[in-house]
């Protein structure tokens, strides 16, 4: 189906943290918005967690219990199960599905401002999942989230850019992503590093 699609398993270890960094930076950039930070940050990575768990379980079963080669294991999981197995499809697409996320946001919309409520927590969790899913839709050539899941189990957006596939600027995108992650890390940590160094300098001067 897709040449070397198993490469996605290697590059996804970078992609999921990228979602976290982008969401954390957005949270920091909007200090006046009453974001529920725990929900927002968890929602940034939650859509990918089922695929991670299925992949780890698949490696244990096919690679170590059945004795398949690493290549055969990866190809079976990402060329077949990812596209055709109902459990894999449902697990991976549930929190990537625009219809499910929009429905959930709609259900909690009226009570989203209630401090300490589950609705408020769910609103920010689902909003972060939606941001994650939107980015994924536009950075997968033909293996992205299902657009109309659970009503349709086949339709995907054909993006001209892939975050991993070299046929669709994957190499260039990975370089961009690494640069973006470095900038986001600096944005998120530089003030803390500065405060840490100031404290150390003051402590050294006092001693």
C-alpha positions as CSV (number, residue, x, y, z in Angstrom):
1,X,0.0,0.0,0.0
2,X,2.5,2.6,1.2
3,X,6.2,2.0,0.7
4,X,8.1,1.8,4.0
5,X,5.0,2.8,5.9
6,X,6.6,1.2,8.9
7,X,8.9,4.2,9.0
8,X,6.0,6.1,10.6
9,X,6.5,4.0,13.8
10,X,10.0,5.4,14.1
11,X,9.1,9.0,13.4
12,X,5.9,9.1,15.5
13,X,8.1,9.1,18.6
14,X,9.0,12.7,17.6
15,X,5.5,13.6,16.3
16,X,3.6,13.0,19.5
17,X,5.9,15.1,21.7
18,X,5.6,17.9,19.0
19,X,1.9,18.0,19.7
20,X,2.6,18.3,23.4
21,X,5.1,21.1,22.9
22,X,2.8,23.1,20.6
23,X,-0.1,22.8,23.1
24,X,2.1,23.7,26.0
25,X,3.3,26.8,24.2
26,X,-0.2,27.8,23.3
27,X,-1.2,27.5,27.0
28,X,1.7,29.7,28.0
29,X,1.0,32.3,25.2
30,X,-2.6,32.7,26.5
31,X,-2.3,33.5,30.2
32,X,-5.6,35.3,30.4
33,X,-7.6,32.4,29.0
34,X,-8.8,30.1,31.8
35,X,-7.4,26.9,30.3
36,X,-7.5,23.8,32.4
37,X,-3.9,22.9,31.9
38,X,-4.0,19.2,32.9
39,X,-6.9,18.6,30.4
40,X,-5.3,20.6,27.7
41,X,-1.9,18.9,27.9
42,X,-3.4,15.4,28.2
43,X,-5.6,16.1,25.2
44,X,-2.5,17.1,23.2
45,X,-1.2,13.5,23.3
46,X,-4.3,11.4,24.1
47,X,-5.3,10.7,20.4
48,X,-1.9,8.9,19.8
49,X,-1.9,6.8,23.0
50,X,-4.1,3.9,21.7
51,X,-1.8,3.5,18.6
52,X,1.3,3.4,20.9
53,X,-0.3,0.8,23.1
54,X,-1.4,-1.3,20.2
55,X,2.0,-1.0,18.6
56,X,3.8,-2.1,21.7
57,X,1.4,-5.0,22.2
58,X,1.9,-5.9,18.5
59,X,5.7,-5.9,18.8
60,X,5.6,-8.1,21.9
61,X,3.2,-10.6,20.3
62,X,4.4,-10.8,16.7
63,X,8.1,-10.1,17.2
64,X,8.8,-11.9,20.5
65,X,6.1,-14.4,20.9
66,X,5.6,-15.5,17.3
67,X,9.2,-14.8,16.3
68,X,8.5,-12.6,13.3
69,X,11.2,-10.3,12.0
70,X,11.1,-6.7,12.9
71,X,10.3,-5.7,9.3
72,X,7.5,-8.3,9.0
73,X,6.0,-7.1,12.3
74,X,6.1,-3.5,11.4
75,X,4.7,-4.0,7.9
76,X,1.9,-6.2,9.2
77,X,0.9,-3.7,11.8
78,X,1.2,-0.5,9.8
79,X,0.3,-1.8,6.3
80,X,-2.5,-4.1,7.3
81,X,-3.9,-3.7,10.8
82,X,-3.7,0.1,10.8
83,X,-5.9,0.2,7.7
84,X,-8.1,-2.9,8.0
85,X,-8.4,-4.1,11.5
86,X,-11.6,-2.7,13.2
87,X,-10.0,-2.6,16.6
88,X,-6.9,-0.7,15.4
89,X,-9.1,1.6,13.3
90,X,-11.5,2.4,16.1
91,X,-8.9,2.8,18.8
92,X,-6.7,5.2,16.7
93,X,-9.5,7.3,15.2
94,X,-11.8,7.7,18.2
95,X,-10.0,10.8,19.5
96,X,-8.9,11.9,16.1
97,X,-12.5,11.9,14.7
98,X,-13.8,15.5,14.0
99,X,-17.5,14.3,14.3
100,X,-16.9,12.7,17.8
101,X,-14.8,15.7,19.0
102,X,-17.3,18.3,17.8
103,X,-20.2,16.3,19.3
104,X,-18.4,16.1,22.6
105,X,-17.6,19.8,22.6
106,X,-21.2,20.6,21.7
107,X,-22.5,18.5,24.7
108,X,-20.4,20.4,27.2
109,X,-20.5,23.8,25.6
110,X,-23.1,25.3,27.9
111,X,-21.5,24.2,31.1
112,X,-17.8,24.7,30.0
113,X,-17.4,27.8,32.2
114,X,-18.4,26.1,35.5
115,X,-15.2,26.1,37.6
116,X,-14.2,22.7,38.8
117,X,-16.8,20.9,36.7
118,X,-16.2,17.8,34.6
119,X,-17.7,19.7,31.6
120,X,-15.0,22.4,31.9
121,X,-12.2,19.7,32.1
122,X,-13.7,17.8,29.1
123,X,-14.1,20.9,27.0
124,X,-10.4,21.7,27.2
125,X,-9.4,18.1,26.8
126,X,-11.6,17.7,23.6
127,X,-10.4,21.1,22.3
128,X,-6.7,19.9,22.5
129,X,-7.7,16.6,20.9
130,X,-9.3,18.6,18.1
131,X,-6.1,20.7,17.6
132,X,-4.1,17.5,17.5
133,X,-6.5,15.9,15.0
134,X,-6.5,19.0,12.8
135,X,-2.7,19.1,12.5
136,X,-2.7,15.4,11.8
137,X,-5.2,15.7,9.0
138,X,-3.0,18.2,7.2
139,X,0.3,16.4,7.7
140,X,-0.6,12.9,6.5
141,X,-0.7,12.2,2.8
142,X,-3.0,9.2,2.7
143,X,-2.8,7.7,6.2
144,X,-4.3,10.4,8.3
145,X,-7.4,10.4,10.6
146,X,-10.7,9.3,9.1
147,X,-12.7,12.4,8.4
148,X,-16.2,11.0,9.0
149,X,-15.5,8.3,11.6
150,X,-17.6,6.5,12.9
151,X,-20.0,7.0,10.0
152,X,-17.4,6.3,7.4
153,X,-14.3,4.1,7.9
154,X,-12.4,4.8,4.8
155,X,-12.4,8.5,3.8
156,X,-9.1,10.4,4.6
157,X,-7.9,13.8,3.5
158,X,-5.1,13.5,0.9
159,X,-2.6,16.1,2.1
160,X,0.2,17.3,-0.2
161,X,2.5,17.1,2.8
162,X,3.4,14.1,5.0
163,X,5.3,14.4,8.3
164,X,7.2,11.2,7.6
165,X,6.8,10.1,3.9
166,X,9.7,11.4,1.7
167,X,7.4,11.2,-1.4
168,X,5.4,14.1,0.2
169,X,8.2,16.3,1.6
170,X,8.7,14.1,4.7
171,X,12.4,14.8,5.0
172,X,11.9,18.5,4.7
173,X,9.0,18.4,7.2
174,X,11.0,16.5,9.7
175,X,13.7,19.1,9.6
176,X,11.1,21.8,10.1
177,X,9.6,19.9,13.0
178,X,12.9,19.5,14.7
179,X,13.6,23.3,14.4
180,X,10.1,24.1,15.6
181,X,10.5,21.8,18.6
182,X,13.8,23.5,19.5
183,X,12.2,26.9,19.4
184,X,9.2,25.7,21.4
185,X,11.5,24.2,24.1
186,X,13.4,27.5,24.3
187,X,10.2,29.4,24.6
188,X,8.9,27.1,27.3
189,X,12.1,26.8,29.3
190,X,14.2,29.9,28.9
191,X,12.5,31.9,31.6
192,X,12.9,29.0,34.0
193,X,16.5,28.6,33.1
194,X,17.1,32.3,33.6
195,X,15.4,32.2,37.0
196,X,17.5,29.2,38.0
197,X,20.8,30.8,37.0
198,X,19.8,34.0,38.8
199,X,19.2,32.0,42.0
200,X,22.5,30.2,41.7
201,X,24.3,33.4,41.1
202,X,22.7,35.0,44.2
203,X,23.5,31.9,46.3
204,X,27.1,32.0,45.1
205,X,27.5,35.7,46.0
206,X,26.0,35.2,49.4
207,X,28.4,32.4,50.2
